[in-house]
Amino acid sequence: MISQNIKSKLAGGSAIRKMFEEGNRLKALYGAENVFDFSIGNPDLEPPREVSEALRELADNPTPGMHGYMSNSGYESTRAAIAAKRSAESGLEINAGAVCMTVGAASGLNDILHSLLDTDDEVIVLAPFFMEYSNYIANHNGKTIIVDTGDDFMPDIDAISKAITPKTKAIIINSPNNPSGVIYGEEVLSSLNTMLKNQDHVIHVISDEPYIDLVYDGLTVPAALKYIDNLIICFSWSKSLSLPGERIGYTLVSPKNEDYEDLTAAIVLSNRILGSVNAPAIWQKVVERSLNAKVDVANYEYRRNLLYDNIIDAGFDAIKPSGALYIFMKTPEGLTDAEFSAICAKQNLLLVPGASFSRPGFCRLAFCVSEQTIRGSRRAFYAVAEELGLTARKEQ
Amino acid sequence: MISQNIKSKLAGGSAIRKMFEEGNRLKALYGAENVFDFSIGNPDLEPPREVSEALRELADNPTPGMHGYMSNSGYESTRAAIAAKRSAESGLEINAGAVCMTVGAASGLNDILHSLLDTDDEVIVLAPFFMEYSNYIANHNGKTIIVDTGDDFMPDIDAISKAITPKTKAIIINSPNNPSGVIYGEEVLSSLNTMLKNQDHVIHVISDEPYIDLVYDGLTVPAALKYIDNLIICFSWSKSLSLPGERIGYTLVSPKNEDYEDLTAAIVLSNRILGSVNAPAIWQKVVERSLNAKVDVANYEYRRNLLYDNIIDAGFDAIKPSGALYIFMKTPEGLTDAEFSAICAKQNLLLVPGASFSRPGFCRLAFCVSEQTIRGSRRAFYAVAEELGLTARKEQ
């Protein structure tokens, strides 16, 4: 008597979640130190000092109404501070009305999709992609149209152009990318914008930016606001401030967006009627006071390097990720992802097959796990490589 | 280019929100002390001491991972504590698996409806009712079937029975009720259960219980768990602990529910894919430590009495509310609600016409406003009554 819709989703389950449970099973059998579980991307650094200080200050000095309702879009002061920061980054004049505080990026994406989609409207996503996008699009009766990226995981503008139909309402981009870790450059953003502006109707670009502060090698992420006109940003502090359990993020509509007035109003209404009502009050105040803080990114970079070296040294291939928390390693020739991950599992090495991101031929490894796990896994990578007859590039 | 769906909702707007804006306009014109705005039910008491102490303790003693992801259903310890409390209230054996922590009751209701509804499935609501129910049902492609209650605002079991079709998936009940303030007694809950169990298929009862702790005159609210088998509860601490801006609540499936296994799994999955992911971590910990606390209910009762006396003394009619935060006053004979509220507005007296709750012939007044506003409004009620030629029951 539950819905057919949810029943089929329950049957499907989540590959990542299953892997997580398999990890727990193996840990019980072999001891946690002998299981190398790279399946779940749970940001494991503590929030920066600014966050704990802001939280303590708010808790120690309660003010009347601080836990009460505010506008469905959130506190004006928080939104104005975000708008100012994004204005400075982009050179655009963005005001508080462009911003809606949301229950993390996931709720923000749902607000945006609810604002854009009628039944059977299409949203383009670029494989490999975070699979929840398909669920979010389906929530609002839309269709997910998957377009593959190139070998470098960069958007293929021609392929995207060919996938556009009169029903195409939006395209979701995600840079730094989960799972590939690539950062989209200025040129590809500009080309995407030019191609989209040449279409017969408005196609919005939804830029999902949870990893925008997690970049390595001294790189920076080009501001999508500078290059794309019909832009809607979706952000979360889950990774930047390591607050995934607290559910705080925002949406921002570019002032250059042709549907600016309608969209800003529709997103706030969606935030109300989809059930968030508003983002958690205290976390709006905390992030307002921590707007320039971020977690210890160098620590993630250090672990990325360790894990990447294991993979490459043992004889496997992967593009070194410039951002985010994952390495999307190539599955060795002649094996399916499932076969490869089964071989890895024999060495207690857990990774997520690329099918979970609509990109077979790869497996995802999250490097937000302990240094000990990464160091310990080196022998497992070498053991798998040996079984497959790969040639190591360095000594174990 | 935004969706037709959201466009029509934007055009409709919210009557309550409009009244709120009219209130602000009048306050700017006449001074806040001369405007008697009863339109918005924003809980205005501060949270009890237990809440601020728990929050301070958590903020002062950060522990690793306290802001990280947990299971999509929430912390096991929080859910177990809620299950124990509900077990004690109902005599049923409820375990933590029955409970899913949610981003307030609004997200909880959406999780439940997403779990139950396929396209065009029907959900019965009892007028007068909180109008967001219609939006929530529409979010999941369901149809709202409105059934009127009796003159006493109690469920009319025959009328409900007649409204049932093969498509009926659920009925939403809300006691203490917004807007009428009535509490459903044991008998009506039992009769509802018997009637529903006699149907050809399972019909779930969704009990929306945000006001369950706000009851007056020494009354208690019968536990729906005791009387209804196919029950799903939806709760929020927005009113009980005055935390509406923080978005914390839960769903609970009765162990007697025929779809218990499927439903508990479906709700957790819905909580993930609809975008909440999980309820805010810190608020789960706070409510766990404040489970037996509540706001100063006597203060609300005092203001209920003041406002009720104004209404009755001036010559109007209303059922005295036993719970919640509203008086649903009768519109005087011969006037539409819109006409009556326009006459009231001339005295700077703002209330919400019954149409907003699908029950014309009434207007809703929220008594969670300052004592000063309620006392000041007495002269406005008398002025309106005089204009309408009503006979006062007491001196002004």
Boltz contact constraints between the chains, C-beta under 6 A:
constraints:
  - contact:
      token1: [A, 1]
      token2: [B, 202]
      max_distance: 6.0
  - contact:
      token1: [A, 1]
      token2: [B, 259]
      max_distance: 6.0
  - contact:
      token1: [A, 2]
      token2: [B, 115]
      max_distance: 6.0
  - contact:
      token1: [A, 2]
      token2: [B, 259]
      max_distance: 6.0
  - contact:
      token1: [A, 2]
      token2: [B, 262]
      max_distance: 6.0
  - contact:
      token1: [A, 2]
      token2: [B, 266]
      max_distance: 6.0
  - contact:
      token1: [A, 3]
      token2: [B, 116]
      max_distance: 6.0
  - contact:
      token1: [A, 3]
      token2: [B, 117]
      max_distance: 6.0
  - contact:
      token1: [A, 3]
      token2: [B, 118]
      max_distance: 6.0
  - contact:
      token1: [A, 4]
      token2: [B, 118]
      max_distance: 6.0
  - contact:
      token1: [A, 5]
      token2: [B, 118]
      max_distance: 6.0
  - contact:
      token1: [A, 6]
      token2: [B, 115]
      max_distance: 6.0
  - contact:
      token1: [A, 6]
      token2: [B, 266]
      max_distance: 6.0
  - contact:
      token1: [A, 10]
      token2: [B, 265]
      max_distance: 6.0
  - contact:
      token1: [A, 10]
      token2: [B, 269]
      max_distance: 6.0
  - contact:
      token1: [A, 42]
      token2: [B, 69]
      max_distance: 6.0
  - contact:
      token1: [A, 47]
      token2: [B, 67]
      max_distance: 6.0
  - contact:
      token1: [A, 52]
      token2: [B, 62]
      max_distance: 6.0
  - contact:
      token1: [A, 55]
      token2: [B, 59]
      max_distance: 6.0
  - contact:
      token1: [A, 56]
      token2: [B, 59]
      max_distance: 6.0
  - contact:
      token1: [A, 59]
      token2: [B, 55]
      max_distance: 6.0
  - contact:
      token1: [A, 59]
      token2: [B, 56]
      max_distance: 6.0
  - contact:
      token1: [A, 59]
      token2: [B, 59]
      max_distance: 6.0
  - contact:
      token1: [A, 62]
      token2: [B, 52]
      max_distance: 6.0
  - contact:
      token1: [A, 67]
      token2: [B, 47]
      max_distance: 6.0
  - contact:
      token1: [A, 67]
      token2: [B, 243]
      max_distance: 6.0
  - contact:
      token1: [A, 67]
      token2: [B, 245]
      max_distance: 6.0
  - contact:
      token1: [A, 67]
      token2: [B, 246]
      max_distance: 6.0
  - contact:
      token1: [A, 68]
      token2: [B, 244]
      max_distance: 6.0
  - contact:
      token1: [A, 68]
      token2: [B, 245]
      max_distance: 6.0
  - contact:
      token1: [A, 69]
      token2: [B, 42]
      max_distance: 6.0
  - contact:
      token1: [A, 69]
      token2: [B, 244]
      max_distance: 6.0
  - contact:
      token1: [A, 69]
      token2: [B, 245]
      max_distance: 6.0
  - contact:
      token1: [A, 70]
      token2: [B, 245]
      max_distance: 6.0
  - contact:
      token1: [A, 103]
      token2: [B, 103]
      max_distance: 6.0
  - contact:
      token1: [A, 103]
      token2: [B, 276]
      max_distance: 6.0
  - contact:
      token1: [A, 106]
      token2: [B, 275]
      max_distance: 6.0
  - contact:
      token1: [A, 106]
      token2: [B, 277]
      max_distance: 6.0
  - contact:
      token1: [A, 107]
      token2: [B, 275]
      max_distance: 6.0
  - contact:
      token1: [A, 110]
      token2: [B, 275]
      max_distance: 6.0
  - contact:
      token1: [A, 115]
      token2: [B, 2]
      max_distance: 6.0
  - contact:
      token1: [A, 115]
      token2: [B, 6]
      max_distance: 6.0
  - contact:
      token1: [A, 116]
      token2: [B, 3]
      max_distance: 6.0
  - contact:
      token1: [A, 117]
      token2: [B, 3]
      max_distance: 6.0
  - contact:
      token1: [A, 118]
      token2: [B, 3]
      max_distance: 6.0
  - contact:
      token1: [A, 118]
      token2: [B, 4]
      max_distance: 6.0
  - contact:
      token1: [A, 118]
      token2: [B, 5]
      max_distance: 6.0
  - contact:
      token1: [A, 135]
      token2: [B, 273]
      max_distance: 6.0
  - contact:
      token1: [A, 202]
      token2: [B, 1]
      max_distance: 6.0
  - contact:
      token1: [A, 243]
      token2: [B, 67]
      max_distance: 6.0
  - contact:
      token1: [A, 244]
      token2: [B, 68]
      max_distance: 6.0
  - contact:
      token1: [A, 244]
      token2: [B, 69]
      max_distance: 6.0
  - contact:
      token1: [A, 245]
      token2: [B, 67]
      max_distance: 6.0
  - contact:
      token1: [A, 245]
      token2: [B, 68]
      max_distance: 6.0
  - contact:
      token1: [A, 245]
      token2: [B, 69]
      max_distance: 6.0
  - contact:
      token1: [A, 245]
      token2: [B, 70]
      max_distance: 6.0
  - contact:
      token1: [A, 245]
      token2: [B, 281]
      max_distance: 6.0
  - contact:
      token1: [A, 246]
      token2: [B, 67]
      max_distance: 6.0
  - contact:
      token1: [A, 246]
      token2: [B, 280]
      max_distance: 6.0
  - contact:
      token1: [A, 246]
      token2: [B, 281]
      max_distance: 6.0
  - contact:
      token1: [A, 247]
      token2: [B, 280]
      max_distance: 6.0
  - contact:
      token1: [A, 259]
      token2: [B, 1]
      max_distance: 6.0
  - contact:
      token1: [A, 259]
      token2: [B, 2]
      max_distance: 6.0
  - contact:
      token1: [A, 262]
      token2: [B, 2]
      max_distance: 6.0
  - contact:
      token1: [A, 263]
      token2: [B, 2]
      max_distance: 6.0
  - contact:
      token1: [A, 265]
      token2: [B, 10]
      max_distance: 6.0
  - contact:
      token1: [A, 266]
      token2: [B, 2]
      max_distance: 6.0
  - contact:
      token1: [A, 266]
      token2: [B, 6]
      max_distance: 6.0
  - contact:
      token1: [A, 269]
      token2: [B, 10]
      max_distance: 6.0
  - contact:
      token1: [A, 273]
      token2: [B, 135]
      max_distance: 6.0
  - contact:
      token1: [A, 275]
      token2: [B, 106]
      max_distance: 6.0
  - contact:
      token1: [A, 275]
      token2: [B, 107]
      max_distance: 6.0
  - contact:
      token1: [A, 275]
      token2: [B, 110]
      max_distance: 6.0
  - contact:
      token1: [A, 276]
      token2: [B, 103]
      max_distance: 6.0
  - contact:
      token1: [A, 277]
      token2: [B, 106]
      max_distance: 6.0
  - contact:
      token1: [A, 280]
      token2: [B, 246]
      max_distance: 6.0
  - contact:
      token1: [A, 280]
      token2: [B, 247]
      max_distance: 6.0
  - contact:
      token1: [A, 280]
      token2: [B, 280]
      max_distance: 6.0
  - contact:
      token1: [A, 281]
      token2: [B, 245]
      max_distance: 6.0
  - contact:
      token1: [A, 281]
      token2: [B, 246]
      max_distance: 6.0
